[in-house]
């Protein structure tokens, strides 16, 4: 299968941080699925600021048990900001447990070879189907830093609440929107420069996906 995605977001949020200090970002990606392998190139460009990023993700997924799925991934990252370039390589491990078709428990851990540190997120996700075309999902997340954000504090880092709505325009095309709130935990920008972008904020996004 082959999917294409376009997305606008009011903020660029990773690791509980507002990376572009309130500036938005556009992104586009494609997803090639062959058996248990997913290849996902992703490109993004910031709005009203000089930042761009390219990711190449390769993910292997399999079922360990009836309700437990495992994903192992590699990600190559290239970024450019104000004329300066950087790159990194990461590996990731995801576990998704489906509890009796009621909700999912998701654990995501990724390790940066450049930072020599890891970041982990634990989430609970619940989906609802309103009609054949409309569905929504709710997700609660806790994030933990362990050297991934080198100049940020270690330990519990942030929590998030996310609500997403999906509308099936046609069999191949879906549009979606989301809104979320990020709550910084143990933020200490006086001691850790990397905590300056760890804030409390709302943000959201609008996108579409197409399956060829």
DALINPE-V248728 format. One record per residue. SS is DSSP state (2 for helix, 1 for strand, 0 for the rest). Layout:
BEGIN
SS  SS
END
This chain:
BEGIN
0  1  1  1  1  1  1  1  1  0  0  0  1  1  0  0  1  1  0  0  0  0  0  0  1  1  1  1  1  1  1  1  1  1  0  0  1  1  1  1  1  1  1  1  1  1  0  0  0  0  1  1  1  1  1  1  1  1  1  1  1  1  1  0  0  0  0  1  1  1  1  1  1  1  1  1  1  1  1  1  1  0  0  1  1  1  1  1  1  1  1  1  1  1  1  1  1  1  1  0  0  0  1  1  1  1  1  1  1  1  1  1  0  0  0  0  1  1  1  1  1  1  1  1  1  1  1  1  1  0  0  0  0  1  1  1  1  1  1  1  1  1  1  1  1  1  1  0  0  0  0  0  0  0  1  1  1  1  1  1  1  1  1  1  1  1  1  1  1  1  0  0  1  1  1  1  1  1  1  1  1  1  1  1  0  0  0  0  0  0  0  0  2  2  2  0  0  1  0  0  1  1  1  1  1  1  1  1  1  1  1  0
END
